[in-house]
């Protein structure tokens, strides 16, 4: 048999097996995590049941912790602190809700973060879904909760329903926020547009995180030449899921109707000069320092291109995490040391 052919066949086989092993390992990890999450829910439920049925006090948790550790010395996670979180988990989610929301596909510390920092059940479901969908680390999850993504996502004023076909219009609406928080910039309230642009690019990773999943940065002050005239787009992106160019213009003052007209012009130019076969219509986002309202809605009404309008803030006072009688997540991590791997 030809050695080259054998070599290629072997490489194909190895590639197939590697993919299979990787997939199986991932599924096995999910399965193990799911078993652990469901076990924790069961333990929490039994603690609650016992306290109601037999009148056990809080000290039963310390006793259980000691006995479970003695009985299962090789198993981690039976500290009094973690048992308290198991009880909270069972109080907050029914057994059916765990499977319906696929909460058992999240790491334990992600679940604790959501339990401690989010009180509204609808918001909890939102953050569970987003954390699973985007694979957020716990730090990113906590940041999204603190900046109130639930109340900001999809809230930009747009004309997408009229200018984009469904379901593209719904997807495009969902990727925009209002307001955008640029609190990572060390700029005063009197900063000009160019200073803000430069600051955003200097902190491009944080800027992309605030924009959301799927944005690819293409350039700042992106040059377009039309009939020997030079035009410069503040920020140009491409969105992978939308398969669209996204033009962003920053305005340091109040919204003016002419901003929508200028964006309409830029989108026509980008569609003509940059858009490739297979790309969807480009969309625009005008970000203003002040709130956008009825004037913005009127300005969008007769535009021919899909445009969104939103507010941005340079500084944001974030509320402190709610204090509870439970230990903090950091205290739990210190206590459990290296018992879990938090991706």
Secondary structure, DSSP 8 states (H G I E B T S, - for coil): --HHHHHHHHHHHHHHHHHHHHHHHHHHHHHHHHHHHHHHHHHHHHHHHHHHHH---THHHHHHHHHHHHHTTT----SHHHHHHHHHHHHH--HHHHHHTTGGGS-HHHHHHHHHH---HHHHHHHHHHHHHHT--HHHHHHHHHTTHHHHBT-SEE-HHHHS-TTHHHHHHHH-BSSEE-TTS---TT--HHHHHHHHHHTHHHHHHHH-TTEEEEEEEEEEEETTEEEEEEEEEEETTTTEEEEEEEESS---HHHHHHHHHHHHHHHHHT--TT----EEEEEESS---HHHHHHHHT-SS-EEEEEEES----------SS--HHHHHHHHTTSS---
